[in-house]
């Protein structure tokens, strides 16, 4: 007979964006069950009620300091629908540049600050790659953070140029952007992108971005990885570590990946393990509050949803609601976007790993980073100074309902707005990490991370198991968005 | 050699934006510019390797007085609800409310610094009905009496130092911590709301690139217009403390330079204006929020005068998103 399960509570789970606690029930040195707790509630959906509708452009970005632009875009898209605003081509291009800039900076921040420092931990001292990992990935002191944090800061000059500052800009409006780009600024923009490309190509990839995006199979990835010394570029070092640690077998998520599509570059859809891609239908979204410290009973569509804290609710264990698509758990993020879009490498990875894994999530994030920069270069070259960047709304803020959807770095973000007489009558937000880190629903079905943690090995004596940390951080959680 | 100046950084009810802003400090990241002044981060939620039990051990050591703490930095509002239990934010893995951790650690710190407007005054979570009981460390809105109590003084005898702003400029954070580490800080360097005067003695208006439009009251009417944002679009830069347009953000940016209004994010209560953020509140056609230290009648008289003197170039460009009429040139001198 096996011994009774023992329980481990892991937190504070830092190097994620925000607050997170994970409760693990262990059996035979592996996770048998996981419960994911968002231990913070910030009340933004309540704060938005009754405010002038356009105030959402100020309030919503402040939900999150790492994806504030994504929140801006979602709010602006929802407002555009109720005010009949149209965006000129320049406005669309600059909005896309600002959003892609945030996505790209977030992917880099995740890789260098939040994820890779775990490979420099003393518990890996015996691995053949440890010296290289320690030298390159160590928190703060490693060569990568020392080189890439400055690169990130210089890349964020794009935000200064186009959006005034980052985070928390008001530049993104329903009808476009508040600042026109003049010819000299367009050149500066191209220079910023060129400098960032150089940093990525020399430090992260040690290769051309185009060589990375052209990798179209696992064989091609392995071949590329073996074509140079293991520490020739951070991506290659990660691939070597991933192979040694079996990160392709760690953290298998639900094999249903969804994306609302982005930039017209990444197609929307819902992918399942049979490699079918169905349309992504926001009307099929519901939120369940069974395990959340929230009043309510049956799952509700966001337009009918309420946010009423109930801190003493029995059996609840998180401030996060449980969103479901057609009643099903989905995983969102860069991997979902690349798989849904049909990138051959991303598709091959999820087919081989049976859904998302630690390896595939990290590879997809870097693959997307490599795809974004050339697209941004194209958009910057397509700007036409002298033509309009913002159009006034076609109608004053009126009554109506609208869904503002956007792909944040971490996945699909939706704002469900109900406006009446120019004021906010309802505002429900479903953030990427609400999807990925949702608690159990009324049927007892665990959320995506809760599923992904099952089977994760826990070594004797570990209080903050290292493999659990890899799985959790592979999702790049943004808890502050989750606990709006 | 003097020992390091130790900093412990906690994220209370925050969006994480203050940290994200600070990571762009001096274009190199946060740790390096602090290191130049002998400042060492004992623990920072985004930067430290230590997780879970290792992180709790660091907090326990400080709370028990086993490790000396020179400065506690708190980012985000202290959430006191529901019903003063603090259960809207429990510090993961400890079963203890963040508000209680903040109080315990603040009692051991030589200095306490509020990073951002939420930690300073309550900030955005305190908007609306303040559903989470959000408070600043020392202030609730503009009133003294935050989560640490009215009479709070850190071990150095200073009140909480409020680096307000949403998000604050990374330079404000680095320079304030550096001044503390250099032992150069005193109450005379704080304004009446506990903000460093090095920052708060300026106005966001100073150095605004729209200065000529302001001088002539040539005003923007809609987003992306180049004109002054004060008359119609809600700009509060003439009242907002901060050197925002002097030092610039993320390279060369600023809010007003990017075409949107200053929302006075360094001031208590900025989150709850009387009207929409992006519209100027007016009484009888005159903006309510005029510069605080200028007689209103003079402002109105000068505005009327300058409007009548506005050059056609300025008037035209104020309503365009790019320069339509360039400045006049003296004709070239004939030989």
Interface residues (C-beta under 8 A of the other chain):
Chain A: X9 X10 X11 X12 X13 X14 X15 X17 X18 X19 X20 X21 X37 X39 X40 X41 X42 X43 X44 X46 X47 X48 X49 X50 X51 X52 X54 X55 X57 X58 X59 X62 X63 X64 X65 X66 X68 X109 X113 X114 X117 X118 X120 X121 X138 X139 X140 X145 X146 X149 X150 X152 X153 X154 X156 X157 X158 X159 X160 X161 X162 X163 X164 X165 X166 X167 X168 X169 X170 X171 X173 X175 X176 X177 X178 X179 X180 X182 X309 X311 X319 X385 X386 X388 X389 X390 X392 X463 X464 X469 X480
Chain B: X11 X13 X14 X15 X16 X17 X18 X19 X20 X21 X23 X24 X25 X26 X27 X28 X29 X31 X32 X41 X45 X46 X47 X48 X49 X50 X51 X52 X53 X54 X55 X56 X79 X82 X85 X87 X88 X89 X90 X91 X92 X93 X94 X123 X124 X125 X127 X128 X129 X131 X132 X166 X167 X222 X223 X224 X248 X249 X250 X251 X252 X253 X254 X255 X256 X257 X258 X259 X260 X261 X263 X265 X271 X275 X276 X277 X278 X321 X322 X323
